Amino acid sequence: MSIWRVSNTPEELTARGGRSMPGFHGIRFTEVGPDYLCASMPVNERTHQPFGLLHGGASVTLAETVGSVASMLCVDPERYMCVGQEINANHLRGMSSGIVIATARPLHLGGRSHVWQIEIRDESARLVCVSRLTMAIVERRTKDR
């Protein structure tokens, strides 16, 4: 059974972020499963820290991107917005090139908050980073309020 209220293809999700931070970092959505969302990001000069390794902030950008989009797919977008409330990340393996793949799975999908577990792995499926993201679910304000 699917957790998604909104249906989008990976290509549509990628295009949505094309002119903002996800697009600048080369983040591409790759799979929408019944209870998970995947996206990839290249490890290159745009995502490196000065010593040529994957920047921890780039990993957090990938984690927050995939978790935030996953939350938006779980709510009625006409009534609710999902905004990041807290994120943490443990960086477990350095990388200097290749691609990392993030998979977001829900730990909690409540009416006011969502909590996502995001695993970031390299192309050999080795764990690079684990992250937990808490999203606040807030009602969209009408123009009259």
Backbone as CSV, one residue per row, in Angstrom:
resi,resn,N_x,N_y,N_z,CA_x,CA_y,CA_z,C_x,C_y,C_z
1,MET,0.837,-1.185,0.000,0.000,0.000,0.000,0.884,1.251,0.000
2,SER,0.549,2.194,-0.824,1.339,3.408,-0.977,0.998,4.446,0.100
3,ILE,2.018,5.182,0.530,1.819,6.258,1.511,1.557,7.606,0.838
4,TRP,1.696,7.671,-0.477,1.648,8.947,-1.184,0.214,9.399,-1.476
5,ARG,-0.048,10.684,-1.220,-1.332,11.314,-1.588,-1.232,11.962,-2.965
6,VAL,-0.019,12.339,-3.342,0.234,13.014,-4.610,1.129,12.096,-5.443
7,SER,0.821,11.982,-6.710,1.579,11.106,-7.600,2.431,11.946,-8.547
8,ASN,3.727,11.724,-8.522,4.652,12.382,-9.443,5.679,11.372,-9.914
9,THR,6.174,11.575,-11.117,7.266,10.742,-11.611,8.588,11.305,-11.093
10,PRO,9.646,10.508,-11.082,10.957,11.048,-10.707,11.365,12.235,-11.580
11,GLU,11.031,12.188,-12.849,11.389,13.287,-13.757,10.670,14.577,-13.365
12,GLU,9.399,14.486,-13.003,8.647,15.670,-12.568,9.228,16.246,-11.283
13,LEU,9.599,15.376,-10.346,10.178,15.839,-9.082,11.527,16.502,-9.318
14,THR,12.330,15.947,-10.214,13.631,16.537,-10.541,13.450,17.912,-11.172
15,ALA,12.523,18.021,-12.106,12.295,19.299,-12.799,11.848,20.387,-11.829
16,ARG,11.074,20.016,-10.814,10.563,20.999,-9.849,11.706,21.742,-9.145
17,GLY,12.805,21.061,-8.874,13.928,21.695,-8.170,15.053,22.133,-9.074
18,GLY,14.821,22.132,-10.378,15.888,22.404,-11.331,16.544,23.764,-11.221
19,ARG,15.794,24.785,-10.797,16.348,26.145,-10.739,16.588,26.606,-9.303
20,SER,16.765,25.638,-8.390,17.067,25.965,-6.991,18.196,25.042,-6.517
21,MET,18.450,24.997,-5.231,19.607,24.266,-4.715,19.697,22.821,-5.217
22,PRO,18.604,22.051,-5.231,18.744,20.684,-5.746,19.291,20.634,-7.176
23,GLY,18.814,21.533,-8.021,19.302,21.573,-9.400,20.757,21.980,-9.481
24,PHE,21.163,22.946,-8.669,22.552,23.411,-8.678,23.517,22.323,-8.235
25,HIS,23.054,21.406,-7.389,23.906,20.316,-6.894,23.751,19.044,-7.720
26,GLY,22.913,19.089,-8.747,22.759,17.928,-9.618,21.904,16.815,-9.021
27,ILE,21.035,17.150,-8.074,20.179,16.138,-7.446,19.087,15.729,-8.430
28,ARG,18.942,14.410,-8.589,17.949,13.845,-9.500,17.152,12.784,-8.751
29,PHE,15.843,12.874,-8.824,15.005,11.834,-8.242,15.045,10.621,-9.160
30,THR,15.153,9.444,-8.556,15.362,8.235,-9.348,14.287,7.182,-9.166
31,GLU,13.595,7.189,-8.031,12.603,6.139,-7.783,11.581,6.595,-6.759
32,VAL,10.318,6.281,-7.045,9.234,6.490,-6.096,8.674,5.107,-5.793
33,GLY,8.998,4.580,-4.616,8.484,3.275,-4.206,7.203,3.447,-3.416
34,PRO,6.584,2.356,-2.961,5.325,2.476,-2.224,5.468,3.198,-0.880
35,ASP,6.660,3.145,-0.266,6.874,3.804,1.029,8.281,4.398,1.139
36,TYR,8.878,4.719,0.007,10.206,5.338,0.024,10.383,6.187,-1.226
37,LEU,11.339,7.121,-1.126,11.674,8.003,-2.239,13.189,8.034,-2.358
38,CYS,13.709,7.922,-3.574,15.160,7.911,-3.805,15.574,9.063,-4.710
39,ALA,16.764,9.586,-4.443,17.369,10.616,-5.285,18.874,10.407,-5.280
40,SER,19.527,10.853,-6.351,20.986,10.721,-6.451,21.613,12.104,-6.574
41,MET,22.920,12.143,-6.283,23.678,13.387,-6.402,25.111,13.035,-6.789
42,PRO,25.688,13.749,-7.750,27.082,13.490,-8.100,28.025,14.003,-7.013
43,VAL,29.135,13.315,-6.863,30.211,13.786,-5.986,31.266,14.369,-6.926
44,ASN,31.325,15.710,-6.956,32.226,16.409,-7.878,32.579,17.775,-7.290
45,GLU,33.153,18.641,-8.097,33.611,19.946,-7.591,32.477,20.779,-6.996
46,ARG,31.233,20.574,-7.414,30.108,21.336,-6.852,29.684,20.828,-5.480
47,THR,30.058,19.599,-5.151,29.630,19.010,-3.874,30.810,18.671,-2.967
48,HIS,32.019,19.066,-3.367,33.232,18.814,-2.564,33.440,19.895,-1.504
49,GLN,34.144,19.529,-0.461,34.737,20.518,0.438,36.142,20.814,-0.104
50,PRO,36.886,21.775,0.469,38.164,22.199,-0.129,39.213,21.098,-0.287
51,PHE,39.110,19.996,0.453,40.105,18.925,0.345,39.695,17.839,-0.644
52,GLY,38.636,18.098,-1.424,38.259,17.181,-2.487,37.355,16.034,-2.078
53,LEU,36.793,16.102,-0.880,35.860,15.069,-0.414,34.434,15.608,-0.423
54,LEU,33.472,14.701,-0.429,32.071,15.083,-0.353,31.843,15.955,0.880
55,HIS,31.287,17.119,0.671,31.013,18.077,1.754,29.832,17.578,2.579
56,GLY,29.952,17.628,3.897,28.852,17.212,4.761,27.592,18.011,4.514
57,GLY,27.740,19.276,4.194,26.579,20.102,3.887,25.883,19.666,2.611
58,ALA,26.636,19.135,1.656,26.019,18.620,0.433,25.206,17.367,0.759
59,SER,25.721,16.520,1.635,24.969,15.334,2.064,23.684,15.748,2.768
60,VAL,23.760,16.765,3.606,22.570,17.250,4.308,21.586,17.868,3.310
61,THR,22.084,18.568,2.306,21.216,19.110,1.256,20.460,17.988,0.556
62,LEU,21.161,16.915,0.215,20.514,15.773,-0.425,19.471,15.154,0.506
63,ALA,19.832,14.948,1.779,18.904,14.346,2.738,17.661,15.207,2.919
64,GLU,17.850,16.511,3.098,16.690,17.374,3.313,15.840,17.488,2.044
65,THR,16.462,17.461,0.898,15.704,17.516,-0.354,14.809,16.300,-0.495
66,VAL,15.361,15.112,-0.345,14.556,13.913,-0.562,13.497,13.758,0.531
67,GLY,13.828,14.096,1.788,12.846,14.010,2.866,11.746,15.047,2.756
68,SER,12.096,16.264,2.375,11.097,17.329,2.221,10.121,17.021,1.097
69,VAL,10.646,16.569,-0.009,9.772,16.232,-1.129,8.888,15.053,-0.757
70,ALA,9.437,14.076,-0.060,8.628,12.936,0.384,7.463,13.409,1.256
71,SER,7.725,14.328,2.174,6.639,14.853,3.008,5.564,15.519,2.168
72,MET,5.982,16.324,1.200,5.000,17.015,0.354,4.124,16.028,-0.428
73,LEU,4.668,14.871,-0.743,3.888,13.862,-1.465,2.878,13.154,-0.564
74,CYS,3.002,13.361,0.756,2.122,12.695,1.725,0.971,13.564,2.205
75,VAL,0.903,14.804,1.753,-0.145,15.715,2.237,-0.913,16.299,1.060
76,ASP,-2.040,16.905,1.362,-2.811,17.643,0.366,-2.123,18.993,0.173
77,PRO,-1.450,19.216,-0.962,-0.677,20.444,-1.142,-1.527,21.710,-1.236
78,GLU,-2.826,21.564,-1.449,-3.705,22.735,-1.458,-3.955,23.243,-0.039
79,ARG,-3.876,22.353,0.944,-4.174,22.705,2.334,-2.939,22.848,3.214
80,TYR,-1.841,22.132,2.883,-0.700,22.066,3.796,0.620,22.355,3.096
81,MET,1.551,22.868,3.886,2.953,23.020,3.502,3.771,22.181,4.467
82,CYS,4.880,21.666,3.990,5.800,20.918,4.840,7.095,21.718,4.917
83,VAL,7.508,22.046,6.135,8.726,22.847,6.317,9.669,22.121,7.258
84,GLY,10.948,22.196,6.940,11.957,21.544,7.770,11.995,22.149,9.152
85,GLN,12.033,21.268,10.139,12.082,21.724,11.532,13.411,21.364,12.183
86,GLU,13.935,20.186,11.861,15.210,19.747,12.445,15.799,18.680,11.544
87,ILE,17.125,18.715,11.395,17.822,17.661,10.656,19.133,17.377,11.355
88,ASN,19.500,16.109,11.364,20.835,15.751,11.837,21.435,14.759,10.871
89,ALA,22.735,14.635,10.902,23.412,13.732,9.973,24.681,13.195,10.615
90,ASN,24.930,11.927,10.391,26.185,11.297,10.776,26.906,10.920,9.486
91,HIS,28.085,11.487,9.283,28.879,11.240,8.087,29.803,10.065,8.395
92,LEU,29.663,8.988,7.636,30.320,7.727,7.975,31.452,7.334,7.034
93,ARG,31.447,7.832,5.819,32.449,7.423,4.834,32.741,8.604,3.921
94,GLY,34.005,8.873,3.677,34.389,9.923,2.748,34.321,9.431,1.315
95,MET,34.065,10.356,0.407,34.037,10.059,-1.027,34.625,11.230,-1.785
96,SER,35.333,10.926,-2.868,35.888,12.004,-3.686,35.289,12.042,-5.089
97,SER,34.619,10.968,-5.503,34.001,10.940,-6.828,32.885,9.901,-6.836
98,GLY,32.116,9.927,-7.908,31.033,8.962,-8.051,29.676,9.605,-7.830
99,ILE,28.752,8.780,-7.381,27.374,9.210,-7.141,26.940,8.664,-5.791
100,VAL,26.176,9.474,-5.060,25.548,8.990,-3.833,24.041,8.911,-4.067
101,ILE,23.422,7.929,-3.425,21.986,7.683,-3.570,21.343,7.763,-2.198
102,ALA,20.335,8.622,-2.069,19.615,8.789,-0.805,18.264,8.097,-0.899
103,THR,17.907,7.407,0.183,16.595,6.777,0.287,15.927,7.278,1.557
104,ALA,14.761,7.899,1.403,13.986,8.413,2.542,12.837,7.458,2.826
105,ARG,12.697,7.073,4.100,11.589,6.225,4.556,10.993,6.869,5.806
106,PRO,9.678,6.835,5.935,9.070,7.489,7.099,9.249,6.682,8.380
107,LEU,9.546,7.397,9.456,9.496,6.819,10.801,8.181,7.188,11.472
108,HIS,7.618,8.355,11.063,6.370,8.847,11.649,5.694,9.760,10.630
109,LEU,4.414,9.515,10.373,3.626,10.381,9.495,2.390,10.824,10.269
110,GLY,2.538,11.911,11.017,1.436,12.430,11.816,0.754,13.606,11.143
111,GLY,-0.280,14.098,11.789,-1.020,15.226,11.256,-0.268,16.545,11.331
112,ARG,0.658,16.679,12.276,1.394,17.930,12.467,2.894,17.803,12.212
113,SER,3.386,16.565,12.137,4.815,16.374,11.880,5.062,15.043,11.171
114,HIS,6.153,15.032,10.415,6.664,13.813,9.792,8.115,13.666,10.220
115,VAL,8.553,12.438,10.436,9.958,12.162,10.723,10.438,11.138,9.694
116,TRP,11.535,11.470,9.022,12.094,10.639,7.959,13.482,10.152,8.325
117,GLN,13.768,8.913,8.004,15.115,8.332,8.099,15.665,8.319,6.678
118,ILE,16.817,8.933,6.484,17.415,8.990,5.157,18.781,8.318,5.217
119,GLU,18.972,7.328,4.376,20.270,6.675,4.238,20.875,7.110,2.911
120,ILE,22.131,7.519,2.961,22.863,7.902,1.756,23.955,6.859,1.554
121,ARG,23.951,6.254,0.384,24.898,5.175,0.073,25.664,5.498,-1.203
122,ASP,26.845,4.881,-1.331,27.619,5.033,-2.563,27.131,4.021,-3.595
123,GLU,27.766,4.003,-4.748,27.336,3.122,-5.836,27.534,1.638,-5.520
124,SER,28.340,1.336,-4.495,28.528,-0.052,-4.055,27.637,-0.377,-2.865
125,ALA,26.674,0.480,-2.577,25.696,0.319,-1.488,26.319,0.434,-0.094
126,ARG,27.524,1.023,-0.018,28.134,1.261,1.297,27.543,2.532,1.896
127,LEU,27.251,2.488,3.177,26.638,3.612,3.867,27.625,4.770,3.985
128,VAL,27.220,5.937,3.493,28.043,7.142,3.518,27.567,8.089,4.619
129,CYS,26.247,8.177,4.797,25.666,9.123,5.755,24.290,8.626,6.167
130,VAL,23.942,8.822,7.433,22.570,8.576,7.889,22.050,9.891,8.450
131,SER,20.791,10.162,8.171,20.199,11.426,8.582,18.775,11.190,9.060
132,ARG,18.337,12.032,9.977,16.939,12.032,10.412,16.420,13.457,10.247
133,LEU,15.259,13.564,9.609,14.666,14.855,9.285,13.275,14.937,9.893
134,THR,13.007,16.020,10.632,11.673,16.282,11.153,11.071,17.432,10.359
135,MET,9.875,17.185,9.844,9.157,18.181,9.061,7.915,18.621,9.825
136,ALA,7.678,19.926,9.890,6.436,20.456,10.447,5.412,20.529,9.324
137,ILE,4.190,20.097,9.613,3.101,20.149,8.646,2.203,21.304,9.076
138,VAL,2.150,22.343,8.252,1.410,23.553,8.625,0.344,23.855,7.574
139,GLU,-0.774,24.376,8.058,-1.844,24.758,7.141,-1.422,25.966,6.320
140,ARG,-1.747,25.929,5.053,-1.507,27.090,4.203,-2.483,28.187,4.619
141,ARG,-1.993,29.381,4.682,-2.838,30.515,5.023,-3.542,31.007,3.778
142,THR,-4.788,31.324,3.945,-5.521,31.933,2.834,-5.221,33.419,2.826
143,LYS,-5.554,34.091,1.765,-5.289,35.533,1.654,-6.119,36.323,2.664
144,ASP,-7.220,35.749,3.151,-8.078,36.462,4.114,-7.534,36.412,5.525
145,ARG,-6.631,35.503,5.824,-6.127,35.374,7.204,-4.926,36.223,7.459
